Amino acid sequence: MQAWRDERGFTLIEMLVVLFIIGVVIAIALPNLISAGEKAQQRACAASRKMIGAQADNYFLEMGKYPATVAALTEAQYLRSTPTCPAGGKYTIDTGAVSEKRVVCTKHPHKE
């Protein structure tokens, strides 16, 4: 029996405690990581909407009307390529809207 006491290692209880602590840390951190990813997508989408809106305004200044679609901006070479929303949404141009809300994304609508 003396040999058992001299062996080094972890008991089952110690291993379960460590696994429980790791589980708690993951449960706390995971929602924050998912939330951070969604916020990054929303910010990237907002930046794209602003860029499209600015180029739509430039188009208006030169052509006298707003483009019907975002693809029309690309065809007229106001954009190098048609921007895509990181979440897979589609951008549309609302010619009757005020300048800040002229470009709309199907996945990230403007918040009031």
Gaussian input, Z-matrix of N, CA and C with variables (Angstrom, degrees):
# hf/3-21g

backbone

0 1
 N
 C     1     B1
 C     2     B2     1     A1
 N     3     B3     2     A2     1     D1
 C     4     B4     3     A3     2     D2
 C     5     B5     4     A4     3     D3
 N     6     B6     5     A5     4     D4
 C     7     B7     6     A6     5     D5
 C     8     B8     7     A7     6     D6
 N     9     B9     8     A8     7     D7
 C    10    B10     9     A9     8     D8
 C    11    B11    10    A10     9     D9
 N    12    B12    11    A11    10    D10
 C    13    B13    12    A12    11    D11
 C    14    B14    13    A13    12    D12
 N    15    B15    14    A14    13    D13
 C    16    B16    15    A15    14    D14
 C    17    B17    16    A16    15    D15
 N    18    B18    17    A17    16    D16
 C    19    B19    18    A18    17    D17
 C    20    B20    19    A19    18    D18
 N    21    B21    20    A20    19    D19
 C    22    B22    21    A21    20    D20
 C    23    B23    22    A22    21    D21
 N    24    B24    23    A23    22    D22
 C    25    B25    24    A24    23    D23
 C    26    B26    25    A25    24    D24
 N    27    B27    26    A26    25    D25
 C    28    B28    27    A27    26    D26
 C    29    B29    28    A28    27    D27
 N    30    B30    29    A29    28    D28
 C    31    B31    30    A30    29    D29
 C    32    B32    31    A31    30    D30
 N    33    B33    32    A32    31    D31
 C    34    B34    33    A33    32    D32
 C    35    B35    34    A34    33    D33
 N    36    B36    35    A35    34    D34
 C    37    B37    36    A36    35    D35
 C    38    B38    37    A37    36    D36
 N    39    B39    38    A38    37    D37
 C    40    B40    39    A39    38    D38
 C    41    B41    40    A40    39    D39
 N    42    B42    41    A41    40    D40
 C    43    B43    42    A42    41    D41
 C    44    B44    43    A43    42    D42
 N    45    B45    44    A44    43    D43
 C    46    B46    45    A45    44    D44
 C    47    B47    46    A46    45    D45
 N    48    B48    47    A47    46    D46
 C    49    B49    48    A48    47    D47
 C    50    B50    49    A49    48    D48
 N    51    B51    50    A50    49    D49
 C    52    B52    51    A51    50    D50
 C    53    B53    52    A52    51    D51
 N    54    B54    53    A53    52    D52
 C    55    B55    54    A54    53    D53
 C    56    B56    55    A55    54    D54
 N    57    B57    56    A56    55    D55
 C    58    B58    57    A57    56    D56
 C    59    B59    58    A58    57    D57
 N    60    B60    59    A59    58    D58
 C    61    B61    60    A60    59    D59
 C    62    B62    61    A61    60    D60
 N    63    B63    62    A62    61    D61
 C    64    B64    63    A63    62    D62
 C    65    B65    64    A64    63    D63
 N    66    B66    65    A65    64    D64
 C    67    B67    66    A66    65    D65
 C    68    B68    67    A67    66    D66
 N    69    B69    68    A68    67    D67
 C    70    B70    69    A69    68    D68
 C    71    B71    70    A70    69    D69
 N    72    B72    71    A71    70    D70
 C    73    B73    72    A72    71    D71
 C    74    B74    73    A73    72    D72
 N    75    B75    74    A74    73    D73
 C    76    B76    75    A75    74    D74
 C    77    B77    76    A76    75    D75
 N    78    B78    77    A77    76    D76
 C    79    B79    78    A78    77    D77
 C    80    B80    79    A79    78    D78
 N    81    B81    80    A80    79    D79
 C    82    B82    81    A81    80    D80
 C    83    B83    82    A82    81    D81
 N    84    B84    83    A83    82    D82
 C    85    B85    84    A84    83    D83
 C    86    B86    85    A85    84    D84
 N    87    B87    86    A86    85    D85
 C    88    B88    87    A87    86    D86
 C    89    B89    88    A88    87    D87
 N    90    B90    89    A89    88    D88
 C    91    B91    90    A90    89    D89
 C    92    B92    91    A91    90    D90
 N    93    B93    92    A92    91    D91
 C    94    B94    93    A93    92    D92
 C    95    B95    94    A94    93    D93
 N    96    B96    95    A95    94    D94
 C    97    B97    96    A96    95    D95
 C    98    B98    97    A97    96    D96
 N    99    B99    98    A98    97    D97
 C   100   B100    99    A99    98    D98
 C   101   B101   100   A100    99    D99
 N   102   B102   101   A101   100   D100
 C   103   B103   102   A102   101   D101
 C   104   B104   103   A103   102   D102
 N   105   B105   104   A104   103   D103
 C   106   B106   105   A105   104   D104
 C   107   B107   106   A106   105   D105
 N   108   B108   107   A107   106   D106
 C   109   B109   108   A108   107   D107
 C   110   B110   109   A109   108   D108
 N   111   B111   110   A110   109   D109
 C   112   B112   111   A111   110   D110
 C   113   B113   112   A112   111   D111
 N   114   B114   113   A113   112   D112
 C   115   B115   114   A114   113   D113
 C   116   B116   115   A115   114   D114
 N   117   B117   116   A116   115   D115
 C   118   B118   117   A117   116   D116
 C   119   B119   118   A118   117   D117
 N   120   B120   119   A119   118   D118
 C   121   B121   120   A120   119   D119
 C   122   B122   121   A121   120   D120
 N   123   B123   122   A122   121   D121
 C   124   B124   123   A123   122   D122
 C   125   B125   124   A124   123   D123
 N   126   B126   125   A125   124   D124
 C   127   B127   126   A126   125   D125
 C   128   B128   127   A127   126   D126
 N   129   B129   128   A128   127   D127
 C   130   B130   129   A129   128   D128
 C   131   B131   130   A130   129   D129
 N   132   B132   131   A131   130   D130
 C   133   B133   132   A132   131   D131
 C   134   B134   133   A133   132   D132
 N   135   B135   134   A134   133   D133
 C   136   B136   135   A135   134   D134
 C   137   B137   136   A136   135   D135
 N   138   B138   137   A137   136   D136
 C   139   B139   138   A138   137   D137
 C   140   B140   139   A139   138   D138
 N   141   B141   140   A140   139   D139
 C   142   B142   141   A141   140   D140
 C   143   B143   142   A142   141   D141
 N   144   B144   143   A143   142   D142
 C   145   B145   144   A144   143   D143
 C   146   B146   145   A145   144   D144
 N   147   B147   146   A146   145   D145
 C   148   B148   147   A147   146   D146
 C   149   B149   148   A148   147   D147
 N   150   B150   149   A149   148   D148
 C   151   B151   150   A150   149   D149
 C   152   B152   151   A151   150   D150
 N   153   B153   152   A152   151   D151
 C   154   B154   153   A153   152   D152
 C   155   B155   154   A154   153   D153
 N   156   B156   155   A155   154   D154
 C   157   B157   156   A156   155   D155
 C   158   B158   157   A157   156   D156
 N   159   B159   158   A158   157   D157
 C   160   B160   159   A159   158   D158
 C   161   B161   160   A160   159   D159
 N   162   B162   161   A161   160   D160
 C   163   B163   162   A162   161   D161
 C   164   B164   163   A163   162   D162
 N   165   B165   164   A164   163   D163
 C   166   B166   165   A165   164   D164
 C   167   B167   166   A166   165   D165
 N   168   B168   167   A167   166   D166
 C   169   B169   168   A168   167   D167
 C   170   B170   169   A169   168   D168
 N   171   B171   170   A170   169   D169
 C   172   B172   171   A171   170   D170
 C   173   B173   172   A172   171   D171
 N   174   B174   173   A173   172   D172
 C   175   B175   174   A174   173   D173
 C   176   B176   175   A175   174   D174
 N   177   B177   176   A176   175   D175
 C   178   B178   177   A177   176   D176
 C   179   B179   178   A178   177   D177
 N   180   B180   179   A179   178   D178
 C   181   B181   180   A180   179   D179
 C   182   B182   181   A181   180   D180
 N   183   B183   182   A182   181   D181
 C   184   B184   183   A183   182   D182
 C   185   B185   184   A184   183   D183
 N   186   B186   185   A185   184   D184
 C   187   B187   186   A186   185   D185
 C   188   B188   187   A187   186   D186
 N   189   B189   188   A188   187   D187
 C   190   B190   189   A189   188   D188
 C   191   B191   190   A190   189   D189
 N   192   B192   191   A191   190   D190
 C   193   B193   192   A192   191   D191
 C   194   B194   193   A193   192   D192
 N   195   B195   194   A194   193   D193
 C   196   B196   195   A195   194   D194
 C   197   B197   196   A196   195   D195
 N   198   B198   197   A197   196   D196
 C   199   B199   198   A198   197   D197
 C   200   B200   199   A199   198   D198
 N   201   B201   200   A200   199   D199
 C   202   B202   201   A201   200   D200
 C   203   B203   202   A202   201   D201
 N   204   B204   203   A203   202   D202
 C   205   B205   204   A204   203   D203
 C   206   B206   205   A205   204   D204
 N   207   B207   206   A206   205   D205
 C   208   B208   207   A207   206   D206
 C   209   B209   208   A208   207   D207
 N   210   B210   209   A209   208   D208
 C   211   B211   210   A210   209   D209
 C   212   B212   211   A211   210   D210
 N   213   B213   212   A212   211   D211
 C   214   B214   213   A213   212   D212
 C   215   B215   214   A214   213   D213
 N   216   B216   215   A215   214   D214
 C   217   B217   216   A216   215   D215
 C   218   B218   217   A217   216   D216
 N   219   B219   218   A218   217   D217
 C   220   B220   219   A219   218   D218
 C   221   B221   220   A220   219   D219
 N   222   B222   221   A221   220   D220
 C   223   B223   222   A222   221   D221
 C   224   B224   223   A223   222   D222
 N   225   B225   224   A224   223   D223
 C   226   B226   225   A225   224   D224
 C   227   B227   226   A226   225   D225
 N   228   B228   227   A227   226   D226
 C   229   B229   228   A228   227   D227
 C   230   B230   229   A229   228   D228
 N   231   B231   230   A230   229   D229
 C   232   B232   231   A231   230   D230
 C   233   B233   232   A232   231   D231
 N   234   B234   233   A233   232   D232
 C   235   B235   234   A234   233   D233
 C   236   B236   235   A235   234   D234
 N   237   B237   236   A236   235   D235
 C   238   B238   237   A237   236   D236
 C   239   B239   238   A238   237   D237
 N   240   B240   239   A239   238   D238
 C   241   B241   240   A240   239   D239
 C   242   B242   241   A241   240   D240
 N   243   B243   242   A242   241   D241
 C   244   B244   243   A243   242   D242
 C   245   B245   244   A244   243   D243
 N   246   B246   245   A245   244   D244
 C   247   B247   246   A246   245   D245
 C   248   B248   247   A247   246   D246
 N   249   B249   248   A248   247   D247
 C   250   B250   249   A249   248   D248
 C   251   B251   250   A250   249   D249
 N   252   B252   251   A251   250   D250
 C   253   B253   252   A252   251   D251
 C   254   B254   253   A253   252   D252
 N   255   B255   254   A254   253   D253
 C   256   B256   255   A255   254   D254
 C   257   B257   256   A256   255   D255
 N   258   B258   257   A257   256   D256
 C   259   B259   258   A258   257   D257
 C   260   B260   259   A259   258   D258
 N   261   B261   260   A260   259   D259
 C   262   B262   261   A261   260   D260
 C   263   B263   262   A262   261   D261
 N   264   B264   263   A263   262   D262
 C   265   B265   264   A264   263   D263
 C   266   B266   265   A265   264   D264
 N   267   B267   266   A266   265   D265
 C   268   B268   267   A267   266   D266
 C   269   B269   268   A268   267   D267
 N   270   B270   269   A269   268   D268
 C   271   B271   270   A270   269   D269
 C   272   B272   271   A271   270   D270
 N   273   B273   272   A272   271   D271
 C   274   B274   273   A273   272   D272
 C   275   B275   274   A274   273   D273
 N   276   B276   275   A275   274   D274
 C   277   B277   276   A276   275   D275
 C   278   B278   277   A277   276   D276
 N   279   B279   278   A278   277   D277
 C   280   B280   279   A279   278   D278
 C   281   B281   280   A280   279   D279
 N   282   B282   281   A281   280   D280
 C   283   B283   282   A282   281   D281
 C   284   B284   283   A283   282   D282
 N   285   B285   284   A284   283   D283
 C   286   B286   285   A285   284   D284
 C   287   B287   286   A286   285   D285
 N   288   B288   287   A287   286   D286
 C   289   B289   288   A288   287   D287
 C   290   B290   289   A289   288   D288
 N   291   B291   290   A290   289   D289
 C   292   B292   291   A291   290   D290
 C   293   B293   292   A292   291   D291
 N   294   B294   293   A293   292   D292
 C   295   B295   294   A294   293   D293
 C   296   B296   295   A295   294   D294
 N   297   B297   296   A296   295   D295
 C   298   B298   297   A297   296   D296
 C   299   B299   298   A298   297   D297
 N   300   B300   299   A299   298   D298
 C   301   B301   300   A300   299   D299
 C   302   B302   301   A301   300   D300
 N   303   B303   302   A302   301   D301
 C   304   B304   303   A303   302   D302
 C   305   B305   304   A304   303   D303
 N   306   B306   305   A305   304   D304
 C   307   B307   306   A306   305   D305
 C   308   B308   307   A307   306   D306
 N   309   B309   308   A308   307   D307
 C   310   B310   309   A309   308   D308
 C   311   B311   310   A310   309   D309
 N   312   B312   311   A311   310   D310
 C   313   B313   312   A312   311   D311
 C   314   B314   313   A313   312   D312
 N   315   B315   314   A314   313   D313
 C   316   B316   315   A315   314   D314
 C   317   B317   316   A316   315   D315
 N   318   B318   317   A317   316   D316
 C   319   B319   318   A318   317   D317
 C   320   B320   319   A319   318   D318
 N   321   B321   320   A320   319   D319
 C   322   B322   321   A321   320   D320
 C   323   B323   322   A322   321   D321
 N   324   B324   323   A323   322   D322
 C   325   B325   324   A324   323   D323
 C   326   B326   325   A325   324   D324
 N   327   B327   326   A326   325   D325
 C   328   B328   327   A327   326   D326
 C   329   B329   328   A328   327   D327
 N   330   B330   329   A329   328   D328
 C   331   B331   330   A330   329   D329
 C   332   B332   331   A331   330   D330
 N   333   B333   332   A332   331   D331
 C   334   B334   333   A333   332   D332
 C   335   B335   334   A334   333   D333

   B1=1.4461
   B2=1.5156
   B3=1.2902
   B4=1.4633
   B5=1.5276
   B6=1.3186
   B7=1.4638
   B8=1.5264
   B9=1.3097
   B10=1.4591
   B11=1.5189
   B12=1.2915
   B13=1.4624
   B14=1.5280
   B15=1.3200
   B16=1.4565
   B17=1.5286
   B18=1.3280
   B19=1.4628
   B20=1.5256
   B21=1.3345
   B22=1.4614
   B23=1.5197
   B24=1.3195
   B25=1.4627
   B26=1.5205
   B27=1.3029
   B28=1.4612
   B29=1.5114
   B30=1.3110
   B31=1.4542
   B32=1.5189
   B33=1.2813
   B34=1.4620
   B35=1.5246
   B36=1.3028
   B37=1.4612
   B38=1.5333
   B39=1.3295
   B40=1.4707
   B41=1.5274
   B42=1.3208
   B43=1.4714
   B44=1.5276
   B45=1.3114
   B46=1.4654
   B47=1.5301
   B48=1.3214
   B49=1.4625
   B50=1.5264
   B51=1.3271
   B52=1.4660
   B53=1.5302
   B54=1.3237
   B55=1.4693
   B56=1.5240
   B57=1.3232
   B58=1.4572
   B59=1.5278
   B60=1.3125
   B61=1.4743
   B62=1.5258
   B63=1.3156
   B64=1.4680
   B65=1.5294
   B66=1.3092
   B67=1.4669
   B68=1.5192
   B69=1.3140
   B70=1.4631
   B71=1.5321
   B72=1.3254
   B73=1.4655
   B74=1.5236
   B75=1.3271
   B76=1.4690
   B77=1.5229
   B78=1.3177
   B79=1.4636
   B80=1.5285
   B81=1.3121
   B82=1.4649
   B83=1.5245
   B84=1.3177
   B85=1.4670
   B86=1.5260
   B87=1.3178
   B88=1.4583
   B89=1.5251
   B90=1.3233
   B91=1.4696
   B92=1.5278
   B93=1.3312
   B94=1.4626
   B95=1.5223
   B96=1.3240
   B97=1.4602
   B98=1.5219
   B99=1.3117
   B100=1.4631
   B101=1.5226
   B102=1.3159
   B103=1.4590
   B104=1.5247
   B105=1.3165
   B106=1.4601
   B107=1.5210
   B108=1.3199
   B109=1.4588
   B110=1.5174
   B111=1.3202
   B112=1.4628
   B113=1.5301
   B114=1.3220
   B115=1.4689
   B116=1.5173
   B117=1.3257
   B118=1.4654
   B119=1.5269
   B120=1.3237
   B121=1.4648
   B122=1.5215
   B123=1.3337
   B124=1.4611
   B125=1.5197
   B126=1.3298
   B127=1.4711
   B128=1.5213
   B129=1.3235
   B130=1.4633
   B131=1.5277
   B132=1.3085
   B133=1.4646
   B134=1.5267
   B135=1.3227
   B136=1.4675
   B137=1.5254
   B138=1.3335
   B139=1.4669
   B140=1.5302
   B141=1.3128
   B142=1.4687
   B143=1.5221
   B144=1.3445
   B145=1.4731
   B146=1.5206
   B147=1.3316
   B148=1.4613
   B149=1.5270
   B150=1.3270
   B151=1.4550
   B152=1.5269
   B153=1.3224
   B154=1.4617
   B155=1.5213
   B156=1.3293
   B157=1.4635
   B158=1.5164
   B159=1.3239
   B160=1.4637
   B161=1.5323
   B162=1.3227
   B163=1.4567
   B164=1.5251
   B165=1.3246
   B166=1.4645
   B167=1.5292
   B168=1.3264
   B169=1.4649
   B170=1.5309
   B171=1.3376
   B172=1.4609
   B173=1.5317
   B174=1.3163
   B175=1.4625
   B176=1.5317
   B177=1.3247
   B178=1.4675
   B179=1.5314
   B180=1.3225
   B181=1.4630
   B182=1.5305
   B183=1.3213
   B184=1.4612
   B185=1.5259
   B186=1.3209
   B187=1.4649
   B188=1.5278
   B189=1.3330
   B190=1.4585
   B191=1.5122
   B192=1.3095
   B193=1.4717
   B194=1.5218
   B195=1.3209
   B196=1.4590
   B197=1.5235
   B198=1.3298
   B199=1.4692
   B200=1.5261
   B201=1.3027
   B202=1.4603
   B203=1.5277
   B204=1.3214
   B205=1.4658
   B206=1.5232
   B207=1.3242
   B208=1.4591
   B209=1.5278
   B210=1.3199
   B211=1.4648
   B212=1.5248
   B213=1.3335
   B214=1.4627
   B215=1.5315
   B216=1.3052
   B217=1.4733
   B218=1.5289
   B219=1.3203
   B220=1.4624
   B221=1.5330
   B222=1.3229
   B223=1.4692
   B224=1.5197
   B225=1.3354
   B226=1.4638
   B227=1.5309
   B228=1.3122
   B229=1.4614
   B230=1.5358
   B231=1.3257
   B232=1.4676
   B233=1.5242
   B234=1.3254
   B235=1.4598
   B236=1.5232
   B237=1.3249
   B238=1.4679
   B239=1.5150
   B240=1.3288
   B241=1.4609
   B242=1.5200
   B243=1.3075
   B244=1.4617
   B245=1.5238
   B246=1.3383
   B247=1.4751
   B248=1.5284
   B249=1.3133
   B250=1.4600
   B251=1.5252
   B252=1.2949
   B253=1.4597
   B254=1.5313
   B255=1.3335
   B256=1.4651
   B257=1.5259
   B258=1.3253
   B259=1.4605
   B260=1.5238
   B261=1.3372
   B262=1.4617
   B263=1.5121
   B264=1.3238
   B265=1.4617
   B266=1.5241
   B267=1.3047
   B268=1.4632
   B269=1.5191
   B270=1.3385
   B271=1.4589
   B272=1.5235
   B273=1.3197
   B274=1.4602
   B275=1.5224
   B276=1.3284
   B277=1.4580
   B278=1.5164
   B279=1.3291
   B280=1.4659
   B281=1.5173
   B282=1.3192
   B283=1.4602
   B284=1.5274
   B285=1.3176
   B286=1.4555
   B287=1.5175
   B288=1.3177
   B289=1.4654
   B290=1.5248
   B291=1.3340
   B292=1.4596
   B293=1.5239
   B294=1.3186
   B295=1.4617
   B296=1.5256
   B297=1.3245
   B298=1.4606
   B299=1.5227
   B300=1.3145
   B301=1.4626
   B302=1.5257
   B303=1.3129
   B304=1.4567
   B305=1.5332
   B306=1.3210
   B307=1.4598
   B308=1.5248
   B309=1.3292
   B310=1.4652
   B311=1.5293
   B312=1.3187
   B313=1.4678
   B314=1.5278
   B315=1.3274
   B316=1.4673
   B317=1.5275
   B318=1.3329
   B319=1.4730
   B320=1.5201
   B321=1.3260
   B322=1.4743
   B323=1.5212
   B324=1.3144
   B325=1.4780
   B326=1.5220
   B327=1.3110
   B328=1.4741
   B329=1.5124
   B330=1.3140
   B331=1.4643
   B332=1.5173
   B333=1.3024
   B334=1.4733
   B335=1.5015
   A1=111.91
   A2=117.59
   A3=120.85
   A4=111.18
   A5=119.70
   A6=123.75
   A7=110.95
   A8=118.12
   A9=121.27
   A10=111.47
   A11=117.64
   A12=121.50
   A13=111.60
   A14=118.37
   A15=121.52
   A16=112.52
   A17=118.79
   A18=120.94
   A19=109.92
   A20=114.41
   A21=119.15
   A22=108.63
   A23=116.22
   A24=120.76
   A25=109.48
   A26=114.42
   A27=120.22
   A28=109.73
   A29=115.52
   A30=119.96
   A31=108.63
   A32=116.22
   A33=121.44
   A34=110.64
   A35=117.71
   A36=122.41
   A37=110.32
   A38=117.06
   A39=120.31
   A40=110.88
   A41=116.72
   A42=120.12
   A43=111.06
   A44=117.77
   A45=121.17
   A46=111.11
   A47=117.34
   A48=120.91
   A49=110.35
   A50=117.36
   A51=121.22
   A52=110.47
   A53=117.47
   A54=120.76
   A55=111.60
   A56=117.20
   A57=120.64
   A58=111.04
   A59=117.30
   A60=121.54
   A61=110.14
   A62=117.16
   A63=120.21
   A64=110.47
   A65=117.08
   A66=121.38
   A67=112.38
   A68=117.60
   A69=121.94
   A70=110.36
   A71=117.24
   A72=121.07
   A73=110.38
   A74=117.55
   A75=121.18
   A76=110.40
   A77=117.44
   A78=120.62
   A79=111.95
   A80=117.10
   A81=120.93
   A82=110.81
   A83=117.80
   A84=121.81
   A85=113.38
   A86=119.34
   A87=122.10
   A88=113.99
   A89=120.51
   A90=119.23
   A91=112.74
   A92=116.96
   A93=120.10
   A94=111.17
   A95=117.41
   A96=120.92
   A97=111.33
   A98=117.43
   A99=121.35
   A100=109.42
   A101=117.32
   A102=121.80
   A103=111.19
   A104=117.57
   A105=121.04
   A106=110.77
   A107=117.61
   A108=121.33
   A109=112.18
   A110=116.96
   A111=120.86
   A112=111.05
   A113=117.05
   A114=120.51
   A115=110.88
   A116=117.28
   A117=120.90
   A118=110.27
   A119=117.41
   A120=120.79
   A121=110.82
   A122=117.08
   A123=120.45
   A124=111.35
   A125=117.10
   A126=119.92
   A127=111.23
   A128=118.00
   A129=121.17
   A130=110.05
   A131=116.69
   A132=121.11
   A133=110.22
   A134=117.52
   A135=120.86
   A136=110.60
   A137=117.29
   A138=120.60
   A139=110.49
   A140=116.85
   A141=120.18
   A142=110.98
   A143=116.70
   A144=119.74
   A145=110.80
   A146=117.41
   A147=120.54
   A148=111.03
   A149=116.48
   A150=120.58
   A151=110.72
   A152=116.83
   A153=120.40
   A154=109.35
   A155=116.66
   A156=120.40
   A157=112.66
   A158=116.77
   A159=120.68
   A160=110.50
   A161=116.35
   A162=119.15
   A163=111.89
   A164=117.14
   A165=120.17
   A166=109.99
   A167=116.72
   A168=120.11
   A169=111.17
   A170=117.34
   A171=120.58
   A172=110.79
   A173=115.58
   A174=121.13
   A175=109.70
   A176=115.75
   A177=120.83
   A178=111.20
   A179=116.47
   A180=120.04
   A181=111.61
   A182=117.01
   A183=119.85
   A184=113.37
   A185=117.43
   A186=120.87
   A187=114.03
   A188=117.47
   A189=120.50
   A190=114.69
   A191=117.98
   A192=122.52
   A193=108.38
   A194=115.31
   A195=119.67
   A196=109.77
   A197=117.02
   A198=119.26
   A199=110.36
   A200=115.13
   A201=119.58
   A202=111.89
   A203=116.04
   A204=120.26
   A205=110.12
   A206=115.45
   A207=120.55
   A208=109.18
   A209=117.41
   A210=120.97
   A211=110.96
   A212=117.55
   A213=120.44
   A214=110.64
   A215=117.52
   A216=120.84
   A217=110.69
   A218=115.97
   A219=120.02
   A220=110.04
   A221=116.93
   A222=121.19
   A223=111.56
   A224=116.45
   A225=120.62
   A226=111.80
   A227=116.59
   A228=125.49
   A229=113.75
   A230=116.44
   A231=120.63
   A232=109.83
   A233=116.03
   A234=122.97
   A235=108.24
   A236=117.70
   A237=120.22
   A238=111.91
   A239=115.58
   A240=121.27
   A241=107.97
   A242=115.24
   A243=119.56
   A244=108.98
   A245=117.40
   A246=120.23
   A247=111.48
   A248=115.06
   A249=120.39
   A250=109.02
   A251=115.62
   A252=121.75
   A253=108.41
   A254=118.81
   A255=120.41
   A256=113.48
   A257=117.11
   A258=120.45
   A259=112.03
   A260=117.41
   A261=120.56
   A262=114.49
   A263=118.20
   A264=120.89
   A265=111.88
   A266=116.13
   A267=122.96
   A268=109.04
   A269=115.43
   A270=121.10
   A271=109.70
   A272=115.32
   A273=121.51
   A274=108.40
   A275=114.94
   A276=120.92
   A277=108.36
   A278=115.35
   A279=121.96
   A280=107.05
   A281=117.20
   A282=121.01
   A283=112.85
   A284=118.40
   A285=120.50
   A286=114.05
   A287=117.24
   A288=120.56
   A289=110.65
   A290=114.73
   A291=119.73
   A292=108.51
   A293=117.36
   A294=121.39
   A295=113.92
   A296=119.19
   A297=120.52
   A298=112.64
   A299=117.30
   A300=120.18
   A301=111.33
   A302=116.72
   A303=121.00
   A304=111.54
   A305=117.95
   A306=122.31
   A307=108.72
   A308=115.62
   A309=121.46
   A310=108.73
   A311=116.05
   A312=122.79
   A313=108.06
   A314=115.80
   A315=119.22
   A316=112.36
   A317=118.06
   A318=120.90
   A319=113.23
   A320=117.68
   A321=121.77
   A322=109.50
   A323=117.44
   A324=118.26
   A325=111.06
   A326=114.64
   A327=119.43
   A328=110.17
   A329=115.71
   A330=120.62
   A331=107.74
   A332=114.59
   A333=119.91
   A334=110.63
   D1=-26.66
   D2=-179.41
   D3=-63.27
   D4=-31.90
   D5=-177.24
   D6=-65.64
   D7=-32.66
   D8=-178.82
   D9=-66.48
   D10=-35.55
   D11=-177.28
   D12=-73.01
   D13=-25.67
   D14=-178.53
   D15=-83.00
   D16=-17.61
   D17=-179.49
   D18=-71.37
   D19=141.28
   D20=179.64
   D21=-102.25
   D22=150.43
   D23=179.70
   D24=158.32
   D25=-177.09
   D26=-178.78
   D27=-103.33
   D28=145.48
   D29=174.27
   D30=-85.26
   D31=166.26
   D32=178.87
   D33=-61.01
   D34=-39.61
   D35=179.62
   D36=-62.50
   D37=-44.27
   D38=179.30
   D39=-62.08
   D40=-42.04
   D41=178.93
   D42=-64.33
   D43=-40.90
   D44=179.17
   D45=-65.76
   D46=-38.39
   D47=177.58
   D48=-63.66
   D49=-44.68
   D50=179.22
   D51=-62.53
   D52=-44.75
   D53=178.11
   D54=-63.00
   D55=-38.39
   D56=177.57
   D57=-63.70
   D58=-43.42
   D59=179.70
   D60=-64.13
   D61=-43.47
   D62=177.78
   D63=-61.80
   D64=-41.06
   D65=177.91
   D66=-62.23
   D67=-40.61
   D68=178.57
   D69=-65.40
   D70=-43.49
   D71=179.38
   D72=-62.10
   D73=-43.76
   D74=178.67
   D75=-64.47
   D76=-41.24
   D77=-179.97
   D78=-63.66
   D79=-31.22
   D80=178.53
   D81=-79.66
   D82=-40.73
   D83=-173.00
   D84=-80.03
   D85=-35.21
   D86=-173.32
   D87=-59.90
   D88=-47.19
   D89=178.05
   D90=-61.01
   D91=-35.08
   D92=178.75
   D93=-66.94
   D94=-38.49
   D95=178.71
   D96=-67.45
   D97=-40.87
   D98=178.24
   D99=-65.25
   D100=-43.69
   D101=178.78
   D102=-61.63
   D103=-39.70
   D104=179.78
   D105=-64.89
   D106=-38.32
   D107=177.44
   D108=-64.53
   D109=-41.46
   D110=178.73
   D111=-66.25
   D112=-39.94
   D113=177.89
   D114=-64.38
   D115=-38.91
   D116=178.45
   D117=-63.98
   D118=-40.57
   D119=177.46
   D120=-63.37
   D121=-42.49
   D122=179.69
   D123=-64.07
   D124=-40.01
   D125=179.53
   D126=-68.61
   D127=-40.24
   D128=178.02
   D129=-64.95
   D130=-39.52
   D131=178.25
   D132=-65.44
   D133=-42.29
   D134=178.80
   D135=-62.67
   D136=-38.92
   D137=178.15
   D138=-64.73
   D139=-41.00
   D140=178.11
   D141=-65.27
   D142=-40.92
   D143=178.68
   D144=-62.26
   D145=-40.50
   D146=178.96
   D147=-65.08
   D148=-41.52
   D149=179.54
   D150=-64.52
   D151=-44.69
   D152=179.16
   D153=-63.61
   D154=-41.77
   D155=178.73
   D156=-61.66
   D157=-41.35
   D158=179.18
   D159=-64.87
   D160=-41.65
   D161=179.07
   D162=-71.17
   D163=-30.78
   D164=174.78
   D165=-66.24
   D166=-37.66
   D167=176.12
   D168=-65.93
   D169=-40.12
   D170=175.85
   D171=-62.27
   D172=-41.52
   D173=177.29
   D174=-59.45
   D175=-44.21
   D176=179.75
   D177=-61.75
   D178=-42.13
   D179=-179.19
   D180=-62.99
   D181=-35.17
   D182=-178.60
   D183=-88.16
   D184=-35.98
   D185=-173.61
   D186=-101.41
   D187=-16.96
   D188=-179.73
   D189=84.81
   D190=2.17
   D191=176.75
   D192=-152.14
   D193=160.29
   D194=178.20
   D195=-82.87
   D196=150.70
   D197=178.18
   D198=-68.39
   D199=150.18
   D200=-179.47
   D201=-73.85
   D202=-33.05
   D203=-177.45
   D204=-139.48
   D205=166.88
   D206=175.50
   D207=-68.56
   D208=-34.32
   D209=178.64
   D210=-61.85
   D211=-31.15
   D212=177.90
   D213=-64.89
   D214=-32.95
   D215=175.84
   D216=-65.91
   D217=-39.01
   D218=178.88
   D219=-68.66
   D220=-43.07
   D221=179.42
   D222=-62.62
   D223=-36.16
   D224=179.29
   D225=-84.36
   D226=5.71
   D227=177.20
   D228=63.53
   D229=31.52
   D230=170.50
   D231=-84.06
   D232=-21.46
   D233=175.30
   D234=-127.79
   D235=142.05
   D236=177.90
   D237=-68.21
   D238=-39.20
   D239=177.26
   D240=-148.15
   D241=161.17
   D242=-179.53
   D243=-73.75
   D244=119.49
   D245=-179.71
   D246=-64.53
   D247=148.65
   D248=176.84
   D249=-122.38
   D250=143.98
   D251=177.89
   D252=-73.95
   D253=137.34
   D254=179.11
   D255=-61.12
   D256=-23.57
   D257=-179.64
   D258=-94.67
   D259=1.94
   D260=178.35
   D261=92.33
   D262=10.25
   D263=178.73
   D264=-75.88
   D265=166.63
   D266=178.39
   D267=-111.68
   D268=139.31
   D269=178.62
   D270=-93.62
   D271=137.35
   D272=173.95
   D273=-130.77
   D274=155.67
   D275=179.71
   D276=-109.31
   D277=123.66
   D278=176.96
   D279=-100.52
   D280=104.09
   D281=-174.01
   D282=-69.75
   D283=-16.92
   D284=-179.18
   D285=-95.27
   D286=-1.26
   D287=-175.59
   D288=-87.04
   D289=163.63
   D290=174.41
   D291=-69.45
   D292=159.45
   D293=-169.07
   D294=-56.72
   D295=-40.18
   D296=-176.78
   D297=-69.47
   D298=-23.71
   D299=-177.17
   D300=-116.90
   D301=24.85
   D302=-177.89
   D303=-70.47
   D304=-39.40
   D305=-178.98
   D306=-99.47
   D307=129.18
   D308=-175.46
   D309=-121.97
   D310=141.06
   D311=175.23
   D312=-109.38
   D313=140.14
   D314=-179.72
   D315=-71.43
   D316=-24.22
   D317=-178.93
   D318=-94.52
   D319=-30.71
   D320=-176.85
   D321=-124.54
   D322=80.91
   D323=178.02
   D324=-68.65
   D325=156.57
   D326=178.87
   D327=-64.38
   D328=142.72
   D329=175.45
   D330=-99.88
   D331=138.64
   D332=179.56
   D333=-75.09

